[in-house]
């Protein structure tokens, strides 16, 4: 298996416009299924659609960093080149950082080859969602309520079972998807009138109930965290209700939803097939391009 996507050298680069559109873009997680989101975001940046607020969960938060910094292609270049780097995913991060993803690599070593434009990043509101392991409630971290927003992103993307909770401002946190998968209601409650939601599952997807084995594992690992356990046990119900509400709001044009046009069931959270991941990125490009004029209409661009 190739360790780098064959079309890596052809991925886009450059910068999006610094002009911001008032509104919020909401980014679902999904680990490496987030390459779909990367494709969508690159098309948005290439077409001058830069929302003033970015709210992301887990992989959505990581994608949101690069959208906030207006760096076209950065997310795709990183994931389609370094997916198999031992410092990025796998055993080494598990041993050194107690999680599957090497955030020391993302926010450290990577800066030498794909530096993040932090000046651009600081120009807009950025929110990373994590879950408090003691209360089970979501935290919406941004530069105004935490001292290190990138550390909050680590908390947002720290998967249950395989990651240790991450301390942020005196609270212990794991993946934001354990309390809210798609935080469009947060954006509504913040008063945003224009909300773009990028999903990483197709329209017909619904989360299945956990198996008895999964339930037993949850109750064993988090036996001292009843609120978190309850969240995980009922996560499929909450997520499916979120999807139903989101589809209703999309139909009313209260939000504008972009989602995969085909099922992604054959792509794992930690997919290792680089050609599949490259195709997923270009699916995001294709789907966003197809709805671009409708999106401009929604944003009153026409």
Secondary structure, DSSP 8 states (H G I E B T S, - for coil): --SS-TTGGGS--SB--S--EEEEEEE---GGGHHHHHHHHHHHHHTT--EEEEEEETHHHHHHHHHHTTBTTHHHHHHHHHTT-TTTBSHHHHHHHSSSB-HHHHTTGGGGTS---HHHHTTSEEEEEEEETTT--EEEE-TTT-S-HHHHHHHHT--TTTS--EEETTEEEEEGGGT-SS-HHHHHHTT-S-EEEE-SS-TT-------HHHHHHHHHHTTT-HHHHHHHHTHHHHHHHHHHHHHHHHHTTSSEEE--SS--TTS-TT---HHHHHHHHHHHHHHHHHTHHHHHHHTT--
